[in-house]
Amino acid sequence: GLEGGEVAEGAALEVPRHLAVIMDGNYRWAAERGRSGEEGHSAGIGALRRLVECSVSHGIEAVTVYAFSVDNWKRGEAERRFIFSLFETCLTTELPELLGKGVRVRFIGDRAALPASLRGLMQTAESATRENRRLHLTIAINYSAREDLAAAARAAAREVAAGRMDPSEIDEGVLEGFLSTAVIPRQYRQ
């Protein structure tokens, strides 16, 4: 018999089209191993790199990573600075690899509170990878689903107020189009 996730020789693996991952527990992982929080966050970036590599090699078409939530603002200033610096370093060093692998990078979340240097690198990565189609990588940074829903409702309300939409037209599909997650190609949001 097969045990522990073994696959029979010749059996085809069913690969999902879209993976969504919450990057959580880096600090706890480090603490359990007697390491610093910075080492835990660095290990999290390494795990993300491996996730992207495996996704490309196994034909997964979309990955959404929740990397820094609005709750992460509660962390200390030094830890936040380190995390943002780590994001910046990662975007700078990994961009050529992402381009070479055909990865399209998009970010969702409120960018306004992020450091200007990080926002610039995010824009650069999005622009540079715009034509890539092998893997759609969406990174949620300073993202809140509740705020995303509220912003979508406000956008729909503006359309109604401008006379471009009737309130009766607003349904789940219309509201979905106003969400920041609409950057994820529709076939992967099912």
N, C-alpha and C positions, 0 to 999 in steps of 0.2 A: 504494500500500500504506500501511498504518498503521504508524507508528513511535513509539517512546518512550511507550507508554501512551495513545496517542490512541484515541478511541472513535468508531466510525462514527456519523455523524449519524442520530439516531433509534434507535440501539442502546440497550438498557436496561443500566444498570450493575447488576451483582450486588453488593448491599450485605450485608456480614456482619451477623448479629444481635448479636454480641458481639465486642468488641475487648479485648485485654489488652495493656497497654503497660508496659514497664519504663522508668521515667524515669532514664536514666543518661547520664553524659557532660556534664553541665552545666558542671562545672569545666573539663574538657578543652576544651569548646566555647569557653569564655571565654579560656582560656590561648592557644588557637590564634589568637585575635583580639586579643591584647594587653589583655584586659579582666580585671577582678577576678573571683574566684570568686563573690562576691555578685552581680555582674551576670549570671553564668552561671545561678545559681539563680533569679534574677528572670526571666530569659528562659525558663527551664523552666516557671515558673508561667504565663507568657504562652502557651507552647505548649500547656499543659494547657487553658487557657481556649479556645484555638482548636479543640482536639480536641473539647471538649464542644460548642461551637457547631456544628462540622461534623457531629458525631454526631447532634445533634438535628435539624439541617436535612436530613440524608440518611436519617433514619429508623432509625439504629442504635439498638438497644433497650437495650444494656448495654455499659458500659465499665468495665474493671478497671485501675486504675493502681497500679503498685508504686512508691511515692513515696519511702520511707525504709526501707531494710532494716536488719536488725540489724547488718550490717557497717558501716553508716554511723556507728555509735557510735565507730568508730576515728578519725573525723575530729576535728580540734581542737575544744576547748570553744567558742571564739568562732564557728567555722563552724557548729557544731550550734545554738548560741543563735540565730544569724542565720536558719538554716533553720526553726527552730521559730517564730521571730517572723514570718517570711515566711508560714508556714502560717496563723498566727493572723490576720495582716492579710488574707490571701486569703479565709479563711473569713468574716471580718467583712464585707469589701467585696463578695464574690461571692454571698453568700447570697440577697439579693433577686433577683438575676439567675437563680440556680438555681431559686428558687421560681417565678419567672415563666415559665421554660422547661419546667416540669414535671419537673425532675430530682430523683430521690430519691437522697440521699447516705447511704452507709453506710461505716463504717471497720472494717477487720480488722487484727489485730495486737495485741501486748501494750501496752496503754495505761498500765500502772502506772508505767513509767519516764519517761513524757512529762510535761512541765510541766503543773501543775494547770490553768493558764489555757487551755492548748491542749485538754486533755481536756474542759473545760467547753464550749468552742466546738464541739468535735466532737459532743458530746451535743446541743447546741442545734441544730446543722445536721441531725443525724439526726431529731430530734423535729419540727423545722419542716417537713422535706420528706417526712415519713412517708407522706402520702397521694399524693404525686406518682408517676406511672407512665410518663411519656413516655420517660425515660432512667433506667436504674438505674446509678448511678455508685458503684463500690466503690473505696475508697482504702485500699491496704495501707500502713500506717505502723508501723514497728517490727515487721514481720511476718517470720516464718521458717516456711517450709513444713515443715521438719523438726519444729519445735516444735509446729506445728499438728497434725501427725500424732501426735506423742507425747501432746498434750493430748486428742485424740480417743480414743486408746487408753485413757488414764486414765479418761475419762468413760464409755466403754463398760465398763471394768472396775468402776467404781463401780456401774453399773446391774446388773451380774452379782452383785456382792457384796451389793447390796440385795435381790436376788431378783426384780428387775423384768425380767430378761432372762436367757436361757440362753446360755452361751457358743457353742452351735451356731448361734444366730441371728445372730451377728456375721459379716457378709459385707461386701463392698465398699459396697453401698448403705447399710447401717446405719452403717458407719464414716464414710461421706461426710456423713451427717446430723449427726455430731458435729464436723465441721470448721468453722472460722470462715468458710470460703468458702460455707457453706450459706446465708449471707445473700443470695447471688446467686441470683435465682430459678432454679429447677431447669431450666427450658427453655433457659437460656443457659449452663448448665454442661456441655452435651453436646459 
